[in-house]
Amino acid sequence: MGKTKIETIEEFSHVLEKENKFILIKHSLTCPISKAAFDEYEQFTAEHETVPTYYLYVQGAKELSNHITEHFDIKHESPQALLFEDGKVKWNASHRSITKESLVAAGE
């Protein structure tokens, strides 16, 4: 499965319908902390290819990022990792809390 970039509300809605459980990463292209978190995410996906994961670049998907914030009543952070299960956010982490280990724990 690996990781898939999404950019639109329509793509996200399709993922919500298709996947019972998945991880979404909100990544900022201009933030060094976000780069470190994304590196951790990439290590996680390399070792856990069966876990469905998706990511968005906040700068290219502001409408989708805002939609997730509003629809799921989750404070916007960047970087941010969200675990969706049964159409709801079950876990989220931001900034330096996004590590390979925290993603493993969330995805299990």
C-alpha positions in Angstrom: 0.0 0.0 0.0 2.6 2.5 1.0 1.9 6.2 1.0 -0.3 8.3 -1.3 -0.5 12.0 -1.7 -3.9 13.6 -1.6 -4.8 17.2 -2.4 -8.6 17.6 -2.6 -11.6 17.1 -0.3 -13.0 14.7 -2.9 -9.9 12.5 -2.7 -10.0 12.6 1.1 -13.7 11.6 1.1 -12.9 8.7 -1.2 -10.2 7.5 1.2 -12.6 7.8 4.2 -15.1 5.6 2.3 -12.5 3.1 1.2 -10.3 2.7 4.2 -11.5 1.6 7.7 -8.2 2.7 9.3 -5.4 4.9 7.9 -2.8 7.5 8.8 -2.8 11.0 7.3 0.2 13.3 7.6 -0.1 17.1 7.1 3.3 18.3 6.0 4.6 21.9 5.6 7.2 22.3 2.9 8.8 25.3 4.6 9.2 24.0 8.2 12.3 22.2 9.4 10.4 20.5 12.2 7.9 19.2 9.6 10.8 17.9 7.5 12.0 15.9 10.4 8.5 14.6 11.1 8.1 13.6 7.4 11.4 11.8 7.5 10.1 9.8 10.5 6.9 9.1 8.5 8.9 7.9 5.5 10.9 5.5 7.8 7.6 4.2 9.1 6.1 3.6 5.7 9.2 1.9 4.5 8.9 -0.7 7.3 5.1 -0.9 7.4 4.0 -1.1 3.8 0.7 -2.8 4.6 -0.5 0.2 6.7 -2.5 2.6 4.4 -1.1 6.1 4.8 -1.7 9.4 3.0 -0.1 12.8 3.1 -0.8 16.3 2.0 1.4 19.3 1.6 -0.3 22.1 3.5 0.8 24.7 1.0 -0.8 22.8 -1.9 -3.9 21.6 -0.1 -5.1 24.4 2.2 -8.8 23.8 1.4 -8.4 20.1 2.4 -6.4 20.9 5.4 -9.0 23.4 6.6 -11.8 20.9 5.9 -10.2 18.3 8.1 -9.7 20.8 10.9 -13.3 22.0 10.8 -15.1 18.6 10.0 -13.2 16.7 12.7 -12.9 19.5 15.2 -9.1 19.0 15.4 -6.8 22.0 16.0 -4.7 22.6 12.9 -1.0 21.9 13.4 1.7 21.5 10.9 3.2 19.0 10.9 0.4 16.8 12.1 -0.3 13.1 12.1 -3.8 11.8 12.3 -5.1 8.2 12.7 -8.6 7.8 11.2 -10.6 4.7 12.2 -14.3 4.1 11.4 -14.5 7.6 9.9 -13.3 9.4 13.1 -9.9 10.7 14.3 -8.7 8.3 17.0 -5.3 9.7 17.6 -3.2 12.7 16.5 0.2 14.1 17.2 2.1 17.1 16.1 5.6 18.5 15.7 8.3 16.5 17.5 5.7 14.0 18.8 5.6 12.5 15.2 8.1 9.7 15.3 8.4 6.4 13.7 7.7 4.8 17.1 4.5 6.9 17.7 3.3 6.0 14.2 3.9 2.3 14.9 2.0 2.5 18.1 -0.9 4.4 16.5 -1.1 2.1 13.5 -1.3 -1.2 15.5 
